[in-house]
Structure formats: C-alpha cells, structure tokens
Amino acid sequence: MRLDKYLKVSRIIKRRVIAKEYIDRGLVKLNGKIAKASSLVNIDDTLEIAFKNETSYYKIINIFESATEEKAKTMYQKEEK
C-alpha cells in the first residue's frame, strides 16, 4: 500500500491530501529515510512523522485497504524514542 493511503486508512493523518503535504515537505520518514507519497509500506516498517509540536514514531503491524476507527487502531503501534 502507498504511504499516503496508509496514513489516511490508519487515521494517523485524517486526510490523504494532508498526508501527501506532510510527505512532500519531508516531514515523514519511512525506515529512517525521507519518504515519497508513492513509497510502499510493509509490515514491520517504521514511520517517523514530525508534527508541529512533537515527532511521533510508529511501527506498522497490519495493513488493511479500508478500516473502521477501531480496526485502524490495530494497524500500528506507537513507539517512544
């Protein structure tokens, strides 16, 4: 699945357009490297997202094409660094 779609489906970022903006601005890293919106995500990949006030870290544990709010919460594990 493309990174921008994953961020939207998992609800880490609520809209795909906003996810793409974050990615295009270089605020999202996939496995430690600055990512592109078209980057493919896999289970066990790590994400680093620089939000306004903090940087958040996530480990991808599930990938679903669509998800309810509850199911979306099972797509990643938030990590502390």
N, CA, C and O of each residue as an XYZ file, in Angstrom:
324
protein
N       0.843     -1.179      0.000
C       0.000      0.000      0.000
C       0.887      1.240      0.000
O       1.935      1.272      0.645
N       0.448      2.258     -0.734
C       1.187      3.526     -0.768
C       1.180      4.173      0.615
O       0.222      4.034      1.374
N       2.247      4.872      0.924
C       2.386      5.522      2.226
C       1.269      6.528      2.483
O       0.696      6.532      3.572
N       0.944      7.378      1.516
C      -0.091      8.385      1.753
C      -1.439      7.737      2.056
O      -2.181      8.229      2.906
N      -1.764      6.645      1.377
C      -3.017      5.943      1.645
C      -2.975      5.277      3.016
O      -3.965      5.302      3.748
N      -1.834      4.680      3.369
C      -1.708      4.032      4.678
C      -1.957      5.036      5.806
O      -2.670      4.732      6.762
N      -1.373      6.227      5.695
C      -1.543      7.235      6.741
C      -3.002      7.623      6.902
O      -3.458      7.872      8.018
N      -3.736      7.678      5.801
C      -5.154      8.011      5.849
C      -5.983      6.865      6.407
O      -6.795      7.076      7.308
N      -5.794      5.649      5.884
C      -6.599      4.500      6.320
C      -6.351      4.205      7.799
O      -7.284      3.866      8.527
N      -5.112      4.332      8.242
C      -4.778      4.067      9.649
C      -5.212      5.211     10.564
O      -5.203      5.076     11.788
N      -5.586      6.326      9.965
C      -6.026      7.531     10.680
C      -4.930      8.189     11.501
O      -5.208      8.934     12.441
N      -3.693      7.915     11.146
C      -2.587      8.655     11.749
C      -2.699     10.108     11.292
O      -2.510     11.034     12.081
N      -3.008     10.295     10.004
C      -3.334     11.605      9.441
C      -4.706     11.445      8.797
O      -4.930     10.496      8.045
N      -5.615     12.354      9.080
C      -7.026     12.154      8.744
C      -7.357     12.193      7.256
O      -8.293     11.520      6.822
N      -6.616     12.961      6.468
C      -6.939     13.080      5.050
C      -5.711     12.783      4.205
O      -4.591     13.139      4.570
N      -5.934     12.126      3.072
C      -4.827     11.733      2.193
C      -4.091     12.952      1.637
O      -2.872     12.914      1.470
N      -4.815     14.026      1.351
C      -4.202     15.251      0.834
C      -3.237     15.833      1.869
O      -2.144     16.280      1.522
N      -3.643     15.825      3.130
C      -2.773     16.326      4.206
C      -1.570     15.407      4.366
O      -0.452     15.882      4.565
N      -1.784     14.104      4.283
C      -0.671     13.148      4.375
C       0.347     13.433      3.280
O       1.551     13.439      3.535
N      -0.133     13.669      2.061
C       0.759     13.947      0.938
C       1.535     15.244      1.171
O       2.716     15.324      0.832
N       0.888     16.253      1.744
C       1.584     17.516      2.050
C       2.717     17.291      3.046
O       3.820     17.803      2.857
N       2.450     16.527      4.105
C       3.493     16.217      5.091
C       4.664     15.498      4.417
O       5.827     15.825      4.654
N       4.339     14.517      3.578
C       5.369     13.738      2.901
C       6.178     14.629      1.965
O       7.408     14.574      1.967
N       5.493     15.454      1.161
C       6.170     16.337      0.204
C       7.069     17.354      0.897
O       8.071     17.783      0.325
N       6.724     17.741      2.113
C       7.546     18.696      2.878
C       8.708     18.008      3.600
O       9.487     18.671      4.285
N       8.831     16.692      3.453
C       9.942     15.964      4.069
C       9.759     15.698      5.545
O      10.737     15.474      6.258
N       8.522     15.719      6.020
C       8.255     15.540      7.446
C       7.992     14.088      7.827
O       7.784     13.780      9.001
N       8.002     13.186      6.830
C       7.727     11.771      7.093
C       8.922     10.939      6.638
O       9.393     11.057      5.506
N       9.401     10.092      7.556
C      10.478      9.162      7.225
C       9.946      7.742      7.324
O       9.207      7.402      8.247
N      10.333      6.920      6.359
C       9.981      5.507      6.342
C      11.273      4.728      6.499
O      12.161      4.814      5.651
N      11.382      3.978      7.568
C      12.602      3.212      7.885
C      13.837      4.106      7.904
O      14.902      3.717      7.426
N      13.685      5.314      8.463
C      14.812      6.222      8.652
C      15.168      7.082      7.458
O      16.089      7.894      7.546
N      14.461      6.929      6.335
C      14.761      7.707      5.131
C      13.553      8.570      4.771
O      12.409      8.146      4.936
N      13.814      9.777      4.282
C      12.728     10.642      3.851
C      11.944      9.918      2.764
O      12.514      9.403      1.803
N      10.622      9.890      2.936
C       9.756      9.074      2.084
C       9.089      9.887      0.981
O       9.054     11.117      1.018
N       8.567      9.165      0.009
C       7.719      9.734     -1.035
C       6.306      9.213     -0.808
O       6.122      8.168     -0.184
N       5.307      9.936     -1.311
C       3.914      9.513     -1.150
C       3.688      8.136     -1.760
O       2.856      7.369     -1.275
N       4.420      7.823     -2.815
C       4.246      6.553     -3.512
C       5.049      5.407     -2.894
O       4.968      4.273     -3.368
N       5.820      5.688     -1.844
C       6.588      4.620     -1.185
C       5.640      3.540     -0.689
O       4.572      3.838     -0.153
N       6.034      2.285     -0.869
C       5.205      1.174     -0.414
C       5.559      0.809      1.019
O       6.733      0.701      1.375
N       4.524      0.622      1.840
C       4.745      0.243      3.234
C       4.520     -1.250      3.395
O       3.713     -1.854      2.689
N       5.244     -1.828      4.331
C       5.141     -3.252      4.639
C       5.053     -3.426      6.153
O       5.428     -2.537      6.916
N       4.560     -4.568      6.567
C       4.521     -4.881      7.995
C       5.949     -4.859      8.535
O       6.874     -5.327      7.871
N       6.124     -4.324      9.722
C       7.393     -4.149     10.443
C       8.186     -2.917      9.999
O       9.262     -2.661     10.540
N       7.684     -2.151      9.030
C       8.327     -0.879      8.694
C       8.111      0.101      9.845
O       7.181     -0.049     10.637
N       8.979      1.101      9.925
C       8.822      2.136     10.938
C       8.589      3.488     10.270
O       9.149      3.784      9.215
N       7.756      4.291     10.906
C       7.450      5.638     10.429
C       7.872      6.643     11.472
O       7.753      6.398     12.673
N       8.364      7.770     11.012
C       8.696      8.896     11.874
C       8.027     10.115     11.257
O       8.305     10.462     10.109
N       7.145     10.768     12.011
C       6.399     11.900     11.486
C       6.630     13.103     12.382
O       6.379     13.051     13.586
N       7.113     14.196     11.783
C       7.374     15.435     12.522
C       6.121     16.301     12.489
O       5.892     17.038     11.530
N       5.308     16.207     13.545
C       4.147     17.076     13.686
C       4.617     18.420     14.245
O       5.799     18.572     14.552
N       3.730     19.385     14.381
C       4.128     20.733     14.815
C       4.874     20.740     16.145
O       5.922     21.374     16.263
N       4.342     20.042     17.147
C       4.906     20.130     18.491
C       5.764     18.939     18.899
O       6.464     18.993     19.910
N       5.713     17.867     18.118
C       6.474     16.682     18.501
C       6.703     15.775     17.293
O       6.038     15.899     16.264
N       7.644     14.879     17.444
C       7.873     13.848     16.442
C       7.323     12.546     16.997
O       7.622     12.166     18.129
N       6.515     11.866     16.189
C       5.909     10.607     16.616
C       6.501      9.456     15.814
O       6.865      9.609     14.648
N       6.589      8.299     16.468
C       7.177      7.110     15.861
C       6.149      5.978     15.879
O       5.451      5.775     16.873
N       6.067      5.249     14.771
C       5.088      4.178     14.632
C       5.738      2.958     14.003
O       6.628      3.072     13.160
N       5.277      1.789     14.427
C       5.669      0.534     13.777
C       4.416     -0.024     13.113
O       3.373     -0.145     13.756
N       4.513     -0.363     11.837
C       3.377     -0.889     11.092
C       3.200     -2.357     11.457
O       4.119     -3.162     11.302
N       2.000     -2.698     11.946
C       1.752     -4.082     12.349
C       0.634     -4.747     11.537
O       0.516     -5.972     11.551
N      -0.183     -3.966     10.836
C      -1.232     -4.502      9.960
C      -1.436     -3.548      8.795
O      -1.167     -2.352      8.904
N      -1.910     -4.082      7.688
C      -2.252     -3.256      6.529
C      -3.623     -3.704      6.040
O      -3.817     -4.867      5.687
N      -4.569     -2.771      6.021
C      -5.921     -3.020      5.530
C      -6.248     -1.989      4.462
O      -5.832     -0.835      4.569
N      -6.995     -2.393      3.425
C      -7.395     -1.460      2.363
C      -8.373     -0.411      2.869
O      -8.369      0.725      2.395
N      -9.203     -0.782      3.821
C     -10.104      0.165      4.480
C     -10.283     -0.328      5.910
O     -10.082     -1.505      6.206
N     -10.664      0.589      6.790
C     -10.757      0.204      8.190
C     -11.717      1.113      8.949
O     -11.791      2.317      8.699
N     -12.445      0.512      9.876
C     -13.244      1.300     10.808
C     -12.285      1.967     11.788
O     -11.088      1.679     11.787
N     -12.804      2.842     12.608
C     -11.945      3.530     13.580
C     -11.251      2.540     14.510
O     -10.065      2.691     14.806
N     -11.978      1.535     14.970
C     -11.387      0.528     15.864
C     -10.336     -0.313     15.146
O      -9.270     -0.584     15.697
N     -10.638     -0.721     13.923
C      -9.701     -1.540     13.149
C      -8.447     -0.739     12.795
O      -7.345     -1.287     12.759
N      -8.618      0.559     12.533
C      -7.485      1.417     12.183
C      -6.458      1.454     13.318
O      -5.255      1.530     13.067
N      -6.928      1.402     14.549
C      -6.020      1.439     15.708
C      -5.131      0.207     15.785
O      -4.107      0.225     16.468
N      -5.511     -0.865     15.090
C      -4.705     -2.096     15.118
C      -3.677     -2.131     13.984
O      -2.961     -3.121     13.830
N      -3.600     -1.069     13.198
C      -2.686     -1.051     12.056
C      -1.266     -0.645     12.441
O      -0.330     -0.872     11.674
N      -1.095     -0.048     13.619
C       0.221      0.440     14.010
C       0.377      0.360     15.526
O      -0.590      0.220     16.275
N       1.610      0.453     15.931
C       1.941      0.537     17.350
C       2.776      1.799     17.519
O       3.826      1.942     16.894
N       2.311      2.707     18.359
C       3.064      3.935     18.602
C       4.240      3.609     19.506
O       4.096      2.892     20.496
N       5.403      4.141     19.158
C       6.622      3.844     19.912
C       7.190      5.110     20.516
O       6.983      6.210     20.005
N       7.899      4.937     21.597
C       8.589      6.043     22.264
C      10.065      6.016     21.879
O      10.660      4.942     21.789
N      10.653      7.172     21.654
C      12.087      7.246     21.334
C      12.762      8.196     22.269
O      13.971      8.404     22.171
